[in-house]
Amino acid sequence: MKRTDKFYLILCLLSSGLAMLTLASWAAEQGSGFDLDEITGQIVGVGDYRKALVQAAAAGIGLIAAIILSNIDYRSLVKVWPFHVVFTWGLVLPTLVIRNVTIGPLTIGYNAGDTDNYSWYKLAGFTFQPTELAKISFILTFAMHLNNVRHRINEPKELGKLLLHLLVPMGIIHIQGDDGTALIYGFIGCCMMFAAGLSWKYIVSALAAGISAVAIAFGFFSDKVGKSYQWYRILAVIDPENTSGWAPSEEVWKNIIYQQQKGEIAIGAGGIFGNGLFDGTYYNVPNAHNDFIFCWIGNAMGFVGCVLVLGILFTLIIKTFVVGARSEDLLGSYICAGIGGALLAQITVNVGMNLRVLPVIGVTLPFYSAGGSSVLMLYICVGLVLSVYMHNKKKLFS
């Protein structure tokens, strides 16, 4: 504890504390939050408060894991890459072909939401998404790859290998049906390559190609690109009133815009200081404990609460990048760039979804969205950043 970055840990614990308070507030609004006996009215279970309790337990276990991991040299974790690659992707790959198959208490390829995403495992009531664990393995292996090529990153041959390293996991996750997570992987890879010195000519070319592809898709192939809910969600952000007739029916249009419309109203209903955490009138938003937790924060704590939450999160991101910038080797810098990029991408996309400026793609808000496994994986990332901090004494403590 003497050698670790205490301020970084405090930021994480503060976020977890606010998350538990927010989820408890949401649970209380659902009724009493507890499960009640229909006849006696007595409490018979924790009910919706379970989400806050799971979040607290995951944060506690995650904190211990982060402290243990911070004492392990991150270079050692990179060296054993075959073990964590085989383990993590060995969990991911079965979900490509196995969907909702139950073996005893375990369900493989579990669909945790009303989408085409079957990337989860369910065990005794708990769900786990292996791509979150694989994300950590990807950051470590991609950092190693970048460290190996170093000054050769802008050579077409080496850049091609790096893009293959990035696109393969993105393709696997896309096949699973989890395009939100695939996009986060892409952003992580771009951040790490930028930190490694990727030439601006490639960055500008990629942006131009991406913008052109989207424009062509909308201009000439909008009726062929897809009529799935993902495509509708993109169109709903661009044309929320359906003036162009993108929705085949009024029912489809209302179903697509319903959640974001309610979320936008909920944030506005909170005003400057909110309606209070446990004693107020709230605007109901579907899935407010998960992807739309930011709407609940705005509703309950208002503009001030939103600024507080985002201020803490973005301070954490800045600290992550600073630790990477002060690393005595490039490997540590790349790891921190990947973790900082993951946090930045998730926060930006999630808040954009809640404000109705980005389509809903199933990306959670770090620390705040309900889910024990995601919190645990987040604290493992925290442990990696602290490992870089603690094993670079030369510059940090000189």
Secondary structure as GFF3:
##gff-version 3
##sequence-region A 1 398
A	DSSP	alpha_helix	6	29	.	.	.	ID=ss1
A	DSSP	beta_strand	35	36	.	.	.	ID=ss2
A	DSSP	beta_strand	43	45	.	.	.	ID=ss3
A	DSSP	alpha_helix	49	70	.	.	.	ID=ss4
A	DSSP	alpha_helix	74	79	.	.	.	ID=ss5
A	DSSP	alpha_helix	81	92	.	.	.	ID=ss6
A	DSSP	alpha_helix	94	97	.	.	.	ID=ss7
A	DSSP	beta_strand	101	103	.	.	.	ID=ss8
A	DSSP	beta_strand	106	110	.	.	.	ID=ss9
A	DSSP	beta_strand	120	123	.	.	.	ID=ss10
A	DSSP	beta_strand	126	128	.	.	.	ID=ss11
A	DSSP	alpha_helix	130	149	.	.	.	ID=ss12
A	DSSP	three_ten_helix	150	152	.	.	.	ID=ss13
A	DSSP	alpha_helix	156	176	.	.	.	ID=ss14
A	DSSP	alpha_helix	179	195	.	.	.	ID=ss15
A	DSSP	alpha_helix	200	220	.	.	.	ID=ss16
A	DSSP	alpha_helix	229	238	.	.	.	ID=ss17
A	DSSP	alpha_helix	250	269	.	.	.	ID=ss18
A	DSSP	alpha_helix	293	325	.	.	.	ID=ss19
A	DSSP	alpha_helix	330	354	.	.	.	ID=ss20
A	DSSP	alpha_helix	372	390	.	.	.	ID=ss21
A	DSSP	alpha_helix	393	396	.	.	.	ID=ss22
###
